[in-house]
Amino acid sequence: MNKKLIVGLVVLAGVVLYLNPFSSNDDGSIEVSTIKMERKDAKVSLSSLLNTLKNYEELIPIYEEVLVSAEEDLRLAQNKYELGSATNI
């Protein structure tokens, strides 16, 4: 299952859970204004989550490059240490 599908399912599940607790009238009907308000809130939440996802989609490749660089630095430092050329400053 790819990342976008998983996030989509989580977001969808959150919206469904968020929309369930509607208030109802004495006859059990749901007020239209409450539904509209809940729908608007859910759209705002979804928009915020999508923006967060886009930010992480941009940050993950950067952090992956930083990780590769740090692993290379570690490998070089270990090689220097093993060769006895590490310096104490």
C-alpha positions in Angstrom: 0.0 0.0 0.0 1.6 3.3 -1.0 2.0 6.3 1.3 -0.6 8.5 -0.4 -3.3 5.8 -0.1 -2.5 5.2 3.5 -2.7 9.0 4.3 -5.9 9.2 2.3 -7.5 6.5 4.3 -6.4 8.0 7.6 -7.7 11.4 6.5 -10.9 9.9 5.3 -11.4 8.0 8.5 -10.7 11.1 10.5 -13.3 13.1 8.5 -15.9 10.3 8.9 -15.3 10.1 12.7 -15.3 13.9 12.9 -18.7 14.1 11.1 -20.5 11.4 13.1 -21.3 13.3 16.4 -24.0 15.6 14.9 -26.5 17.2 17.2 -30.1 16.3 16.4 -33.5 17.7 17.0 -36.1 16.2 19.3 -37.5 14.2 16.3 -34.0 12.8 15.6 -33.3 14.8 12.4 -29.9 16.4 12.0 -29.9 20.2 11.6 -28.7 21.3 8.2 -26.7 24.2 9.6 -24.8 21.8 11.9 -24.0 19.6 8.9 -22.8 22.6 6.9 -20.6 23.8 9.8 -19.2 20.4 10.4 -18.5 20.0 6.7 -16.7 23.3 6.5 -14.6 22.4 9.6 -13.7 19.1 8.0 -12.7 20.8 4.8 -10.4 23.2 6.7 -8.9 20.3 8.6 -8.4 18.4 5.4 -6.7 21.4 3.8 -4.4 21.8 6.7 -3.5 18.1 6.6 -2.8 18.3 2.9 -0.5 21.3 3.4 1.3 19.4 6.1 1.7 16.4 3.8 3.1 18.6 1.0 5.6 20.0 3.5 6.8 16.6 4.5 7.0 15.4 0.9 9.5 18.3 0.3 11.4 17.7 3.6 11.9 13.9 3.4 14.2 14.0 0.3 16.3 16.7 2.0 16.6 14.7 5.2 17.5 11.6 3.2 20.4 13.5 1.6 21.5 14.7 5.0 21.4 11.1 6.3 23.5 9.8 3.3 26.0 12.6 4.0 26.2 11.9 7.7 26.7 8.2 7.0 29.5 9.0 4.6 31.1 11.3 7.2 30.8 8.5 9.8 32.4 6.0 7.4 35.3 8.3 6.7 35.9 9.0 10.4 35.8 5.3 11.2 38.4 4.7 8.5 40.6 7.4 9.8 40.3 6.0 13.3 41.1 2.5 12.2 44.2 3.7 10.3 45.4 5.6 13.4 45.3 9.0 11.8 42.5 10.4 13.9 43.6 13.6 15.7 42.6 14.8 19.1 42.0 18.5 19.3 
